[in-house]
Each structure stands twice: as C-alpha cells, then as structure tokens.
Amino acid sequence: MVLLNVIALVANTAVMVVILKTPLLRKFIFVCHLCLVDLLSAIFLMPLGIISSSSCFNRVIYSIAECQTLIFLNICFISASILTISVISVERYYYIVHPMRYEVKMTIGLAVTVVVFIWIKSVLITVLALVGWPQDNGATSASKCTVYWSPGAHKKIFVIVFSTLCFIVPTFIIFAVYCSIYRVARIASLKHAPVPSWTATPRQRSDSINSQVTIITTRNLPPRLSPERVFGGSKAALTLVLIVGQFLCCWLPFFSFHLHCSVNSVTPAGGPGEIVVTWLAYSSFAINPFFYGLLNRQIREELSRLGRNCLNRSLTQDLCLSSPEGSIHENFFQFLQRTGCTLETQSSYINSSPRNTVDQTMMGFRIPGQIPEETN
C-alpha cells in the first residue's frame, strides 16, 4: 500500500510537471486533469485508506464527521477519475476519427466546461452517499468506516446509482469508443490513403526506356503491404487491450463486490475482501499516469529531456562548487585575456594608417563563392 502511494505521488507529479512546463503538451489538458485527481487521491485518500486497511491502526477511532470526510473523498475522487478517463477516450475518438471536427470544436472553453461538469457530477454523487447518516457524536473504528456503516435502505439505492453512473455507463462508452478507434486504425494500416487531387504536384513525363519499363511493370504488380502496415493494426490492438484491460481489472472487482453486498444485504465491515478490491481500485491512481501519460511518445520524450537537463545542471553545479580555486584562476586568466585583447585592439587602431586599414579590409573581405588562394 505504501509503495502504491509513493508511485502515485511521483508518477502523477512528473507527468503534470512535464505537461505544464511544455507549451506544446498543454493540449493534453484532460490527461493533466486525470493526474491532478490521482495526485489528490494519493495525498488525501490513500493515506487514510492505509490507516483503515492496515492492522497496525486497529485502535484508531473515527468520529462521524471524520468518517463522512473519508467517504466523501473516496467517492468523489473515484468518480472524478473514472469520468475523466471516459472523457479522454471520447477526446481520442474525435482526434483520430474526426480530426477536422476536433480542431474546430476542441477549445479551452469546452475543456473547462467539461472539467467543471466532472467535479459537479462527482460532488452530487457523493452528497447522495451522505444522506441519512446519524447526526449524533458517535464513533467507530477506522476499519469499519465504509458506506455500509450508514443506516437505512438508501445505501442500496446509492450503490446501484453509483455503480451505474460511474462504472457501467463509462465502461460502455470506453469500450465502444476504443472499438471504433481500433477499426479505423486497422483500416488505415491495411489500405493506402488516396492522395487528393489538389495536393498532387504536376511532374514532367519522361520518355526514357527505363521509365517506361518501370511504369509497365509497376502497373502489373499487385499492391504490397509493408511490415509497418501489417503490424500497425496489432500494435493498436495491443495498446487498446492494455488500456481497456487495465480499467476493467482495477474497477470491475470493486463495483462487483459492492453491488453484490448491496443486493444481497451483506455487510462487509472492513473484511479482507473489501480491502483487496479497494486497493485494487486504488492501484488505478498509480497506473493511470503510465497508461495515459507515459505511453504517449511526446510526453515520454519531453520527460526524458527534462530529466537530462536537471541531471546536467546538477552535475555542473557540483563541478563548480567542488573546485572554487580552479574557477577563480580560470576567471582571472579570462580577465587577463580580455584585457590583453582590448589593449592590443586599441594599439593597433592607433598605429594603423587609413591605407593599412583599407588593405587589411580588402585582404579580409571575401566575395561569396570565391575560392581562397593558396599562398606558399
């Protein structure tokens, strides 16, 4: 659990810094928002999850307000993360399948509106979970601080609504969108795209024998597919299977477990099954920056470039600090060299005649394209 928390902190911070520091990568606004949600989960939610799940903290007691805060953070960040993943999949669909429409409609205002909608929907779903909680100053163990601690029959309705809005509907959207993307990638890898007539540049026809033979032979040959086009579809399929598979592996056990407990009126009460599915879902916060950030070649290259720059800068500072005397001598010699060059320039300017100046200028002047003469 601690390892997952550390990975989530480092990976999400790295991807966010790269996107925010590079102007060309700021178009990945939804990936940056996903990393922000996962980073907030790693800061606030996962440490509280460690306290609730580890046997070392069995004596920790939560008040009702503290338990409500934990449930609020849990449901809100889970909803925001899953909804952002759905938005990223739809954005990729329009970017690949309808690029012209994407360039026209994808504006900063639309992106901000979508982000605000994600947070409003997440907060509303979370408020629904807190309806009907007791208002007295009771307390409970940290391991029992779950949504099932709330009394009443509304918790079954909440789990069904929560699972439908934050898992079932996003799963159908993600699956349909990535199937369409794979179909387009497969067609593009097997067929050559026709060149538009207005982009074709006129070329002169050659009447040589070699050109005529080449035209005749190429007309009769069947079209060949390069290895890149043959395996391009498989690479796209592998990438899509990894993304969809990661989403299902992290979130399907979590929602299936809670739906089963709600429908059958089973209270987990912080048992080992609930701990396993909860941390399998929390692992998504550590995996998302790799699948949605570092799988992108531009983000990966920019991250490596920033890492090299930071490493070179630190090495340069260490070298400068490790040899202060050498740097002082070097600066002193550079000062003498600059002073000597200045004095020499001034003396040559004073002692030079206009005739010598003209001759030196003509000797140093070179006409463009002129071949320098060799002097013995």
Buried (B, 14 or more C-beta within 10 A) or exposed (E): BEEBBEBBBBBBBBBBBBBEEBEEBEBBBBBBBBBBBBBBBBEBBBEBBBBBBBEEEEEBEBEBEBBBBBBBBBBBBBBBBBBBBBBBBBBBBBBBBEEEEBEEEBEEEEBEEBBEEBBEBBBEBBEBBBEEBEEEEEEBBBBBBBBBBBEEEEBBEBBBEBBEBBBEBBBEBBBEBBEEBBEBBBEBBEEEEEEEEEEEEEEEEEEEEEEEEEEEEEEEEEEEEEEEBEEBBEEBBEBBEEBBEBBBBBBBBBBEBBBEBBEEEEEBEBEEBBBBBBBBBBBBBBBBBEBBBBEBEBBBEBBEEBEEEEEEEEEEEEEEEEEEEEEEEEEEEEEEEEEEEEEEEEEEEEEEEEEEEEEEEEEEEEEEEEEEEEEE
